[in-house]
Each structure stands twice: as C-alpha cells, then as structure tokens.
Amino acid sequence: MDIRRLLIANRGEIAVRVLRACRELGIEAVAVHEPDDHDALHVELADEAHEVASYLDQAALLAVAVAATCDAVHPGYGYLAENPAFATAVERAGLIWVGPPPAAMRALGDKVEARRLAEAAGVPVVPGYAGVALDDATLIVEATRLGAPLLVKAAAGGGGRGMRAVTGLDDLPEALAAARREAAAAFGDDRVFLERRLRAARHIEVQILCDTHRGAVHLGERDCSLQR
C-alpha cells in the first residue's frame, strides 16, 4: 500500500523533520497541534493541520487521521511513539503504522520482558534479577544474593528515569521507593528490577532500520554514554 497522506502525531523539530521527508517523497503531510501550538512551524509547513486537545489523545489523533483520509500515522519519537496500544489502534483503523510492530514494542519496550527474551536467546546480560515477583521483599532478598553495587531500574520507559544507584544494601529500601515513585509518575508503571552496577561502563547502541519489504540497514554504532 502506497502512502499518499501521512498524519504526523507529534510536534516541533521532530514533526518538521518528518514533514521535510514527506516533501522529498511527494507525500502530503497532515499535522496536529495543541491550542498553544497553533502558530508553530510544523503547523505552518504542513499541507493541512488540525487542533487536538493533547498530543497524547489517542482517540482524537485517530479521528483526525480518518477524517483527513490519511493512509498512515507517523508518531515521531516520544509521546505515543513507544505505545503499543496506540500502534494497535492505528492498524485496526486500517492505517499504516510507521514504526515497529506492536508485538515488538510490547516485548522490547518492557525491560523485564526484553531481558527475559535476551536470556532465552542466549544473549549475555548483566547479572541481576527480573523475575515474576518484583515486590520490595523479593527484591531485597535478591539484592542480598547479588550484592552491591546495584542499579534499581524501571521496567517501563527509559532515559534514566526511574533509576537509582545503590552503593550499599542499607540504601536499597529508599532507592526502591524513589524509583517506583518516579517510574509511576513518568510511565504509569511502578515496576522495577535489579541489575549489577557496572562502573566505568560505556553505553553503546547499534540502531537497525527495517521495512516491510525485508530491507534492513544498520546505522552504525553510537556511544550514548554522554546521555547519562
């Protein structure tokens, strides 16, 4: 299915980048904006723009996409880009979701599930605990087994939010409480798990881009350590 009209479910620089790509590809771009963004650059550059109450309003975004006769929805990044429920809703509406399949998002967007998948595939992982039981009592027992230093990490989301370093086990209860509070506020999910804290480690990523025609490219490696 060709994409002729694309809804960009995002704002700002992210939306502008997608808009420029649409122009290069000859795709009509439909933008959305919250009331305060009515004069934003991405609204000005779009072929068509619609107001929504929030960039997180899934029902409103889908309604705009259908009313504007869009073929596809591009979430950009942030906001709903990693929300498998929104991706599923887009596909059920008969539209193309420009992003990973919802099943992949569910599996890898959840760090606990991603860790289990890696272990099942024989991929080396940092020592830790991400079992079925993630209550504080179980985590304290597992932390004693693992020993310090540790990281308490949120199961959902990313960007370092919901993460706390534990240098001594006496600090663990407070770290668990703080990480759960932050994770619940940021991601609506207060689950946390444990990993060994590696000192002087580097955060290296290899980004892979695939399409529905069995095409795949890697974009080289990136040292993301400075993000931390």
C-alpha positions in Angstrom: 0.0 0.0 0.0 1.4 3.4 -1.0 1.4 6.3 1.4 -0.1 9.4 -0.1 -1.2 11.3 3.0 0.5 11.0 6.4 -0.6 12.1 9.8 2.3 13.3 12.0 1.3 12.6 15.6 4.0 14.9 17.1 5.2 18.5 17.2 8.2 20.7 17.0 11.5 19.7 15.4 10.5 16.1 15.2 7.4 16.9 13.2 9.4 19.3 11.0 11.9 16.6 10.1 9.1 14.2 9.1 7.5 17.0 7.1 10.7 17.6 5.2 11.0 13.9 4.4 7.3 13.9 3.2 8.2 16.7 0.8 11.1 14.8 -0.6 8.9 11.8 -1.1 5.9 13.6 -2.5 3.7 12.7 0.4 1.0 15.1 1.7 1.6 15.8 5.4 -1.2 16.4 7.9 -0.2 18.0 11.2 -1.9 18.2 14.6 -1.4 20.8 17.2 -2.5 21.7 20.7 -4.2 25.1 21.1 -1.0 26.8 22.2 0.9 25.5 19.2 -1.4 26.9 16.6 1.4 29.1 15.1 4.2 26.5 15.4 6.5 25.9 12.5 5.3 22.3 11.9 1.7 23.7 11.6 2.8 26.3 9.1 4.8 23.8 6.9 2.1 21.1 6.8 -0.4 20.7 3.9 -3.2 20.5 6.5 -3.4 21.0 10.2 -6.0 20.1 12.9 -6.2 21.1 16.5 -6.3 18.4 19.3 -6.6 18.9 23.0 -3.4 16.9 23.6 -0.7 15.1 21.6 -1.4 12.1 23.9 -5.1 11.9 23.0 -5.2 8.7 21.0 -8.8 8.8 20.0 -8.5 12.4 18.8 -5.4 11.6 16.7 -7.1 8.6 15.1 -10.2 10.7 14.4 -8.1 13.3 12.6 -6.2 10.6 10.6 -9.5 9.1 9.4 -11.3 12.4 8.7 -8.2 13.7 6.8 -8.2 10.5 4.7 -4.6 9.7 5.7 -3.1 6.4 4.8 -0.6 6.2 7.6 0.4 7.6 11.0 4.0 8.6 11.9 4.4 9.0 15.7 7.9 10.6 15.6 9.6 9.8 18.9 8.4 10.5 22.4 4.7 11.0 23.1 3.0 7.9 21.7 5.8 6.5 19.6 6.5 3.6 22.0 2.9 3.0 22.9 1.8 -0.4 21.5 -1.8 0.2 22.3 -1.8 3.3 20.0 0.1 1.3 17.3 -2.5 -1.4 17.5 -5.4 1.1 17.3 -3.8 2.7 14.2 -3.6 -0.7 12.5 -7.1 -1.7 13.5 -8.3 1.5 11.8 -6.9 0.2 8.6 -3.9 2.7 8.6 -0.2 2.0 8.3 1.8 2.4 11.5 5.2 3.9 10.6 7.1 2.2 13.3 7.9 -1.2 14.9 5.1 -3.8 15.1 3.1 -3.6 18.3 4.2 -7.0 19.3 7.9 -6.0 19.1 7.1 -2.8 21.1 5.5 -4.8 23.8 8.4 -7.2 24.0 11.2 -4.7 23.9 9.6 -1.7 25.4 9.3 -3.6 28.7 12.9 -4.0 30.1 11.9 -7.0 32.2 10.5 -8.8 29.2 13.4 -7.7 27.0 15.8 -9.2 29.5 14.0 -12.5 29.6 14.0 -12.7 25.8 17.7 -12.0 25.7 18.4 -14.7 28.3 16.2 -17.2 26.4 18.1 -16.4 23.2 21.4 -17.0 24.9 22.5 -13.3 24.8 24.8 -12.3 27.7 23.1 -9.9 30.1 24.4 -8.1 33.1 23.8 -10.1 36.4 20.6 -9.1 38.0 17.1 -10.1 38.9 13.9 -9.5 36.8 11.8 -12.4 37.9 8.0 -12.7 38.0 7.8 -11.4 41.6 9.0 -7.8 41.7 7.7 -6.7 45.1 10.1 -5.0 47.5 10.5 -8.0 49.8 11.6 -10.2 46.9 13.9 -7.5 45.5 15.6 -7.1 48.9 16.3 -10.9 49.1 17.6 -10.9 45.5 19.8 -7.8 46.2 21.4 -9.6 49.2 22.2 -12.5 46.9 23.6 -10.3 44.2 25.4 -7.9 46.5 26.2 -4.2 45.9 26.7 -2.0 43.9 23.4 -2.3 42.1 21.0 -0.3 39.9 17.3 -0.2 40.6 15.7 0.3 37.1 12.2 1.0 35.9 10.7 -1.8 33.8 9.0 0.7 31.6 10.2 3.8 29.8 13.8 4.9 29.6 16.0 8.0 29.5 17.4 7.2 33.0 14.1 7.9 34.7 13.0 5.5 37.5 16.7 4.6 38.0 18.6 4.7 41.3 22.2 3.6 42.2 22.6 1.6 45.3 26.1 1.5 46.8 25.2 -0.3 50.0 22.2 -2.6 50.7 21.1 -0.3 53.6 20.2 2.2 50.9 18.0 -0.2 49.0 14.6 0.4 50.6 14.8 4.2 49.9 16.1 3.6 46.4 13.2 1.2 45.6 10.6 3.7 46.9 12.1 6.6 45.0 12.5 4.7 41.7 8.9 3.4 42.0 7.5 6.9 42.6 9.4 8.3 39.6 8.5 5.4 37.3 4.8 5.6 38.2 4.7 9.4 37.5 6.7 9.2 34.3 5.3 5.9 32.8 2.3 4.9 34.8 4.1 1.7 35.8 5.9 1.4 39.1 7.6 -2.0 38.4 11.3 -2.0 39.0 14.1 -4.7 38.8 17.7 -5.0 39.7 21.0 -5.1 37.8 24.6 -5.1 38.7 26.0 -1.6 38.5 29.0 -1.6 36.2 31.5 1.2 37.0 33.2 3.0 34.1 30.9 1.3 31.6 30.1 2.6 28.2 26.6 2.8 26.7 26.9 1.7 23.1 24.0 1.4 20.7 23.6 0.0 17.2 20.4 1.2 15.5 18.7 -1.0 13.0 16.1 0.1 10.5 13.9 -2.4 8.7 10.9 -2.1 6.4 8.1 -4.4 5.3 9.9 -5.4 2.1 12.6 -7.4 4.0 15.0 -4.5 3.7 17.3 -3.8 6.6 20.2 -1.4 7.3 22.2 -0.6 10.4 23.1 2.9 11.1 26.5 2.2 12.8 27.3 2.3 16.4 26.7 5.3 18.7 28.4 5.9 22.1 25.5 7.2 24.1 27.4 7.4 27.3 27.2 11.2 27.4 23.4 11.0 27.7 23.9 9.6 31.2 
